[in-house]
Amino acid sequence: ENHAAYSMVCETIARYGCASTAMCYVMHMGAVNAIMLRATSELIDKYIRPLNSGKIGTLSYSDPETGSHFWYPISSGAERANGGFKVRKKASWTTSGGFADFYVVQTTSPDFTGYDDLSVFVIDGEYAQSQPSLWDALGLRGNQSGPIEIDNVEVPADQLVGPVGDGAVSNDESVDPWFLLGSSSVWNGIALGAIDIAKRHTTRKRHVDVGMRVADYPTIQDYVGEAVMDTNACRIFALSVAQAFDNATDNNTRVLEPGVLARGEFLHWAWQIKFEAAKNVAHVVDKMLHACGGSGYKRDMELERYLRDAKAGWVMGPTNEVLRQFVGKAVLLGFESLDYWNQTYNRRAVENELKKLDAKGKRELGEQLLAEAAEQAAKEPAKAAT
């Protein structure tokens, strides 16, 4: 229905059902909305209408060479071929890998000019090479987030999503906002589920020697009270960002031209909800384990699954280390200083390093840079001609 409803669905599946299933849903919705951002009749007929029959999609944006800096798809590319495109993609993590009916993938563009020159394609599931049986992780074991490879697969031109080079804007306007809101809601749902389990156990478990339930101890009350307040703060934060997305997109009905941002204007807030939700859930599951004591360590209580699943939040890209720096750097130095599409150089750092060179070192560096500039200039006319 809209972003707020989406957030509530993700949270509810993770809380009462299965966090792995919730993450499959998040990535499916990310893929669907990436297509719908630049919807065409061909894409709708082939990939959107069949969803009613149980088809599922997923996003594949990671790269084995760049880790959680997933917006740099170095191990990928596309070239024009037979009126369409030949696509290659290596992904280190792909939820529903080997099971999805279609994959929305991001690659460098044909005639690649720089790392904001990215394009998005839809690849049919039969062309994705994967070995889902090898997926074995600490948590989220049911979402099969193993590597996939698209090995120079030819696709028709109508499986390009948006214009060539639209990948950077598509990422900021659709992929990141949907993923960050959905995954944050999953972490909030896991936190609520862990609190549910701890409440059930501590209100039933009695210490006969002192005539008290575990829930009667002030320490346990403190644990649960803090967990509830912190988790609700994260939920309200996530829902406020969802509401901002809804307002900016007329409840996800606004049609955006390429280059226009709506959700993307709130991307820095989406980074923050992911950081806070992932940080909180890691703390909450630990404290709920402490509240349940040794009983919580056993599998039959199911708390251990919530604990393992929760640990994925911090390290799932963009990792909390990356997001924390993004937000701090943007606040202190301005949003443009982030340069996550690698478009500007750090002049202050370069000049500082140059001071360390003697005259000979500066001459050698100058000769190297002039040679590279000549080589680059020789290629630029060829690019312009194509």
N, C-alpha and C positions, 0 to 999 in steps of 0.2 A: 504493500500500500504506500508506504513512504519510509524515510530513513529511521524515524522513531519506532515504527512497527518492526522494521528489520532488526534494530538493536534489541528490542524485547524478545524477538524470536530467538536470536543467537544466544541471549542470556538464558532463556528458558530451557533450550535444548541442552546447554552445558550444565545447568543446575540440576535438572531432573532426569536427564537422559545420559548423554555421552558427549564428552568434549571433542572426541575425534569426529563424531558425526557433525557436531556444530561447526568445526573447522572445514569439513567438506562442504557444508552449506555456505559458509563465508566465501570460500574460493569459487564455488559455483555462482553465487550471486555477483562476485567480482567479475567473472567472465561474462555473464549475461549482461551486466550493466556496461562493461567495456564495449560490447557489441552495440547495445542500444544507444550509447553516446553518439555513435556514427552509423545509425541503423540505415540499411538499404532494404529494398524489397527482397533481394536475393538472400541476404543474411537472415532476414526474418523468416523467410520460407524454409530455409535449410536448417537453421539452428534454434530459432526461438519458438516457432509453432510446435515442433516435435517435443518440446519440454513437457507438455501435458501427457505424453506417453511414457514418461519416466527417464528421458534422456538427461544426462548431467554433463556439465562442462567444468572447466577449471582454468586457473591462471598458471602460466609458467613463465616467470620473470627472473628467476634466480640465475646465477652464473657461477660456475666452479672457480673462475679466476678472480672474482671480486667479492666473494662472501656476502656479507649483509649489505654491501653497497650494490644492491641488486639492479640499480638504475644504470649500471654500466654493463651491458651485455656483450662483453668482449668476445666470448666464445660463440658468436652467432653472426649471422649475416643474411643478406638476401640479394639476389641479382635478377634482372629481367630475363625472362626466358619464354619463348613461344606465346607471346601475348599476355603472359602472366608473370609468375615469379618462382624462382627456385630458392627455397628457404632452408637454412641450416640453423640448428639450435641445440645447445647443450645446457641443461639445467641441473643444478645440484640438488634442488628440492622442488618437488611438484606434488602437491596434495592431490589425491586420487590418481596418482600416476599409474598407468596401466589399466585403469578402470573407467576413466572419463571417456565420454563419447566425442568430445571435442576439446581442444586446447587453444586458449588465446595466448599467443606468445609475442614477445617483444624482441626485435632484432635490430642490429644496425641497418640503416637504409641502403638501398642501391645507390651507388655514387656517394658513398658515405663521406661527409665533410667534417664531422666532429661529434662529440658524444651527446649532443642534444638532437642529433639527426637520427632519429629512431623511428621505426615503423612497426605496426601491429598487424598480425595475421591470425586467421583461424585455421587450425590444422585438424583434420579428422583423426579420430582416435587410432585408426588402423595404421597410421603412419608414425606413431610415437613409439619408439623403442624403449622398453623398460623391463625391469625385473622386480616386480612388486614383492616377490617372495623373499627378497634380500632385505627388505625394510625391517629394521630392528632397532628400536629407540628406547630411551628411558621412559618416555610418556607419549601420549597421543599415538599409541601403537596401531590404532584402527584406521588412520587416515592415509596410510601408504604414501608418505611424502618422500619417496626415493627419487633418484635421478632419472631423467629421460633424455632422449636424443632424437632430434629430427634431422635426418641425414640427407640433405639436398633434395628435399621433396618438392616437386613442382605443384603449384596450386594456381587455379585460375585467378584472374585479376579481381573478380568479385569477392575473393576471400581476404583481400586487403581491407582492414578496418580503418576507415578514414583515409585521408590523403597520405601519400608518401611523406615521411618526416613528421607525422602527427604524434608520434609515440611519446614525446616528452610532455606535451600538453595533455594527452590522454591519460598519462600516468598521474599527473597532478590533479586533473579534474575528476577522474573516475576511479582508476585502479587504487591509488593510495587512500582516498577518502573512504571508499567502500570497505577496503581491507582493514584499515586502521579502526574504523568504527565497529565493524563486525568482530574483529579479534579482541578488541577491548571489551566488548560485551560478553564474549566467551570467558575472558579472565574474570570478569565480574560474576558471571554465572557459576564458575568453579568456586569462587570465594563463598558465595551464598550456599552452594551445595555442601562445602566443608563445614560451614556454620550449622547447617541443618543436621549433619551427622553428629557433630559435637553436642548439639542441644539434645538430640535423641539419646545419646549415650549418657551424658552427664546427669540428665534428669531421671534416668532409670537406675544407674549404678549406685549402690549404697555401700557405705562402710559401716558394717554392723557394730564394730567395736566402739564407734563414737555416735552412732545413730544419725549419721548425716549422709545425704546424697553428695555426689561429687559437685553438683551444681550449687550446693549450699556454701561452698568455700569461696570467700571473697576473691581469691586469686583467679579462680576459674571465671567468676563473674566479670572480673576486670578484663581477662582475655577476650571473652565473648563480646562484652560491651564495646571495647576498642575495635574489634573486628567488624562489628555491625556498623559502627559510625564511619570508619574509614571506607568500608565497602559501599555504603550508601553515598558517601561523598563522591566516590569514583563513578557510581551509577548516575548520579545527578549531572556530573560533569559530562559523561558520555551522552546522555540524553539531551543536554543543552547544545552540544555540538550537532547531534542529529537534528534538533529543531532548527539550528542555523542552516544546515544543509536543506531542510525542507523549505524554509522561508526563501532561500536563494534560488531554489529550483521549482517553486510552486508545487511542492509535494511530489518532486521527481517527475514532473510533466513538462518542464521547460525544455525546448529544443535549442541546443547551443551550437553556434557555428564554430568551426575549427579556429582555435586561437582565443576563444572567449572562455573565461573562468567564472564559475559560480561557487561550487564546492571548494575549488582550488584556492579561493580567497581565504578559506578557513583552515588551510592545510597545517599551519603551525599549531592550531588548536587540536587538530587530529593527532599530531605527534605527541602532544601533551597528554591526551587521554590514554594513549597506548602506554606511555611511560608510567603513568600513575596506576593504571589498572594492573599492569604486569608487576610493578613493584609491590603493590598492595596484596595481590593474590599470593605471591611468594611468601610474604610475611604471615598472611592469614592461615594458610595451610600448615605452616610450621606451628603456629600457636594453637590451632585446633588439634594438632597431634599431641602437643603438650597437655592440653586439656583432657584428652582422652587417655593419656598415659599409655601403658603397654598394650592395652586392648586396641588402640588405634593403629598400632604397628602391624597388626595381623590383617591379612587380606580380607577376611570375611566381613569386616566392618566397611570395606570399600574406601575408607579415607585414604589409604595408600595410593589408590588410583588417582584421586583428586590431587594429591600431593605431587605425584609424578607428572601429571598433565600440566599442573600449574607452572612447573619449572620451565616449560617451553616459552612462556610469555616473555621473559627477560631477554632470551637469546634469539628469538624470532626476529628476522630483519624487518625494518631497521632495528638493530639491537638497542637496548636502553642506553648503552654507552654512546652510540651514534646520536640518538635523539636528544640526550641531555646536552651534548655539545652543540647540536643544531640550534636548540632553543636558546642556550646561553650566548652563543656567538651572534645569533640574530638580534637578541636584546641589546647586547653590548656594542656591536659593530654594524648593525643593519642587516636586513634580510638578504640584500645583494651580496654580502660577504660570504654567504654559504657556498656559492659557486659549485653546487653539486652536479652541474653539467660540465664542469671543467672548462670554463670559457675564459677565465682571467687568471693572471699569475699574481703571486704575492710579491709585489715590488719591494716591500720592506725587507722581507726575508731574503730575496735575491741580492739586494744591495748589501745586506749584512754579510752574506756569504762571499760576495766579491771582494770585500775588504780583506779577507783572509788569503787572497791570492797575491803572489809577487808579480812583478812585471812579466816574467816569462809565462807564468800560469795564465795571466789575463790575455796575453797574445795567443796562446794555444787555444784558449776557450773562444776567443774572438774568431780565429780561423775556423774552428769547428762550427760555430754558429753561422758564419757566412756561407760555409759549404752546405749546411742544412737549409738555409734560406734559399740558396740557388736551386737546390734540388726541389724544394717545395714550390718555388715560383715556376719551375719548368712543368710541374704537374697541373698547376691551376688553369692555364689556358685550355688544356685537354678536358678538364672537368667542365669548364664553361661551354665548350663546344658540344658536349653531349647533352 
